[in-house]
């Protein structure tokens, strides 16, 4: 069975998440969110409900389709959570348009220290947008772009040139 995990000792079967959200008033208390492999409407419902939350310190969404709409909701959630330290979006089909939204999140956020974008559809232009946003952000220390097969050798060259002056990023993961 597929599960969504709302850490803070809450484990909810995906199919029951909507009922859980309707019965519970403590969405604001969730600190760590783990969502894996949800269907379209379930993820939209969760993200809309999380707009009320301001206590998240970690968001981990993996194996979902994060389209422009969902990423814009996520951007609002990040804006509402000033203590968010870790944002992990693994295998979520983030493309060039999504990369621009991620770049905007990076530019506006001063709390995230760990950003994981492993196994997405980020291309060279998306990489450039993300790297340019890092010029305005000195809080991200760890960045993973592993297994983004649309990043070519030219993108890696741009990354090396662009990061030569970056004094904040301590670790970057690229492998595939």
ZIGI-V877866 format. One record per residue. N is the residue number from 1. RES is the residue in three letters. SS is DSSP state (H for helix, E for strand, C for the rest). PSI is psi in radians with two decimals (none if undefined). D_FIRST is the distance of its C-alpha to the first C-alpha in Angstrom with 1 decimal. Layout:
# ZIGI-V877866
[[N;RES;SS;PSI;D_FIRST] [N;RES;SS;PSI;D_FIRST]]
This chain:
# ZIGI-V877866
[[1;UNK;C;2.52;0.0] [2;UNK;C;2.37;3.8] [3;UNK;E;2.54;6.4] [4;UNK;E;2.45;10.1] [5;UNK;E;2.13;12.5] [6;UNK;E;1.65;15.9] [7;UNK;E;2.68;17.8] [8;UNK;C;0.61;20.6] [9;UNK;C;0.60;18.6] [10;UNK;E;2.16;16.2] [11;UNK;E;2.14;12.4] [12;UNK;E;2.20;10.8] [13;UNK;E;2.42;7.6] [14;UNK;H;-0.78;8.4] [15;UNK;H;-0.32;9.3] [16;UNK;H;0.06;11.6] [17;UNK;H;-0.74;13.2] [18;UNK;H;-0.79;16.2] [19;UNK;H;-0.71;17.0] [20;UNK;H;-0.77;16.9] [21;UNK;H;-0.62;19.3] [22;UNK;H;-0.56;21.5] [23;UNK;H;-0.32;21.8] [24;UNK;C;2.50;22.4] [25;UNK;C;0.08;25.6] [26;UNK;C;0.57;24.9] [27;UNK;H;-0.49;23.3] [28;UNK;H;-0.32;26.6] [29;UNK;H;-0.17;25.8] [30;UNK;C;2.25;22.8] [31;UNK;C;-0.61;24.1] [32;UNK;E;2.21;21.2] [33;UNK;E;2.24;18.5] [34;UNK;E;2.06;15.6] [35;UNK;E;2.26;13.7] [36;UNK;E;2.24;11.5] [37;UNK;C;1.03;10.9] [38;UNK;C;2.81;11.5] [39;UNK;C;2.86;13.3] [40;UNK;H;-1.06;17.1] [41;UNK;H;-0.57;17.8] [42;UNK;H;-0.80;15.2] [43;UNK;H;-0.72;16.7] [44;UNK;H;-0.79;20.1] [45;UNK;H;-0.77;19.7] [46;UNK;H;-0.86;18.6] [47;UNK;H;-0.71;21.5] [48;UNK;H;-0.71;23.9] [49;UNK;H;-0.58;23.2] [50;UNK;H;-0.18;23.6] [51;UNK;C;-0.36;27.1] [52;UNK;C;-0.19;28.1] [53;UNK;C;2.44;27.1] [54;UNK;C;0.29;29.8] [55;UNK;C;0.16;28.5] [56;UNK;C;2.39;25.9] [57;UNK;C;-0.29;26.8] [58;UNK;E;2.35;23.8] [59;UNK;E;2.20;21.6] [60;UNK;E;1.88;19.0] [61;UNK;E;2.12;17.4] [62;UNK;E;2.63;16.0] [63;UNK;C;0.77;14.9] [64;UNK;C;2.94;16.1] [65;UNK;C;1.75;19.2] [66;UNK;C;1.65;21.7] [67;UNK;C;-3.10;24.6] [68;UNK;H;-0.76;27.9] [69;UNK;H;-0.85;27.0] [70;UNK;H;-0.67;24.0] [71;UNK;H;-0.58;26.0] [72;UNK;H;-0.68;28.9] [73;UNK;H;-0.79;26.7] [74;UNK;H;-0.68;25.6] [75;UNK;H;-0.73;29.3] [76;UNK;H;-0.71;30.2] [77;UNK;H;-0.79;27.5] [78;UNK;H;-0.77;29.0] [79;UNK;H;-0.60;32.5] [80;UNK;C;-0.08;31.6] [81;UNK;C;1.48;30.4] [82;UNK;C;-0.20;33.5] [83;UNK;C;0.19;32.0] [84;UNK;C;2.15;29.1] [85;UNK;C;-0.57;29.5] [86;UNK;E;2.23;26.5] [87;UNK;E;1.99;25.0] [88;UNK;E;2.02;22.5] [89;UNK;E;1.50;21.5] [90;UNK;E;2.26;20.1] [91;UNK;C;0.87;19.5] [92;UNK;C;0.28;19.9] [93;UNK;C;0.61;22.6] [94;UNK;C;2.10;25.4] [95;UNK;C;-2.81;28.6] [96;UNK;H;-0.74;32.3] [97;UNK;H;-0.78;32.1] [98;UNK;H;-0.62;29.1] [99;UNK;H;-0.63;31.2] [100;UNK;H;-0.68;34.0] [101;UNK;H;-0.73;31.8] [102;UNK;H;-0.73;30.7] [103;UNK;H;-0.69;34.4] [104;UNK;H;-0.72;35.3] [105;UNK;H;-0.81;32.7] [106;UNK;H;-0.80;34.3] [107;UNK;H;-0.64;37.8] [108;UNK;H;-0.23;37.3] [109;UNK;C;2.39;35.3] [110;UNK;C;0.43;37.0] [111;UNK;C;-0.49;34.3] [112;UNK;C;2.21;31.6] [113;UNK;C;-0.33;32.5] [114;UNK;E;2.03;29.4] [115;UNK;E;2.05;28.2] [116;UNK;E;2.01;25.6] [117;UNK;C;0.61;25.5] [118;UNK;C;2.53;24.3] [119;UNK;C;1.01;23.3] [120;UNK;C;-2.86;24.4] [121;UNK;C;0.54;27.1] [122;UNK;C;2.30;29.9] [123;UNK;C;-3.00;33.3] [124;UNK;H;-0.74;36.7] [125;UNK;H;-0.73;37.6] [126;UNK;H;-0.71;34.3] [127;UNK;H;-0.79;35.1] [128;UNK;H;-0.74;38.7] [129;UNK;H;-0.77;37.5] [130;UNK;H;-0.79;35.3] [131;UNK;H;-0.69;38.2] [132;UNK;H;-0.65;40.7] [133;UNK;H;-0.59;38.7] [134;UNK;H;-0.39;38.7] [135;UNK;C;-0.45;42.5] [136;UNK;C;0.24;42.1] [137;UNK;C;2.08;39.5] [138;UNK;C;0.37;40.4] [139;UNK;C;-0.48;37.4] [140;UNK;C;2.08;34.8] [141;UNK;C;-0.50;35.3] [142;UNK;E;2.22;32.3] [143;UNK;E;2.20;31.2] [144;UNK;E;2.17;28.8] [145;UNK;C;0.41;29.2] [146;UNK;C;2.53;28.0] [147;UNK;C;0.53;26.9] [148;UNK;C;1.57;28.2] [149;UNK;C;-0.17;29.8] [150;UNK;C;-0.05;32.0] [151;UNK;C;2.09;34.0] [152;UNK;C;-3.11;37.0] [153;UNK;H;-0.67;39.9] [154;UNK;H;-0.66;41.8] [155;UNK;H;-0.70;39.0] [156;UNK;H;-0.69;39.0] [157;UNK;H;-0.77;42.8] [158;UNK;H;-0.72;42.6] [159;UNK;H;-0.84;40.2] [160;UNK;H;-0.80;42.6] [161;UNK;H;-0.75;45.6] [162;UNK;H;-0.61;43.8] [163;UNK;H;-0.04;42.5] [164;UNK;C;-0.49;45.9] [165;UNK;C;-0.07;46.9] [166;UNK;C;2.08;43.7] [167;UNK;C;-0.05;44.3] [168;UNK;C;-0.69;41.0] [169;UNK;C;2.05;38.2] [170;UNK;C;-0.52;37.9] [171;UNK;E;2.32;35.2] [172;UNK;E;2.34;33.9] [173;UNK;E;2.22;31.4] [174;UNK;C;-0.42;31.9] [175;UNK;C;3.03;31.0] [176;UNK;C;none;28.9]]
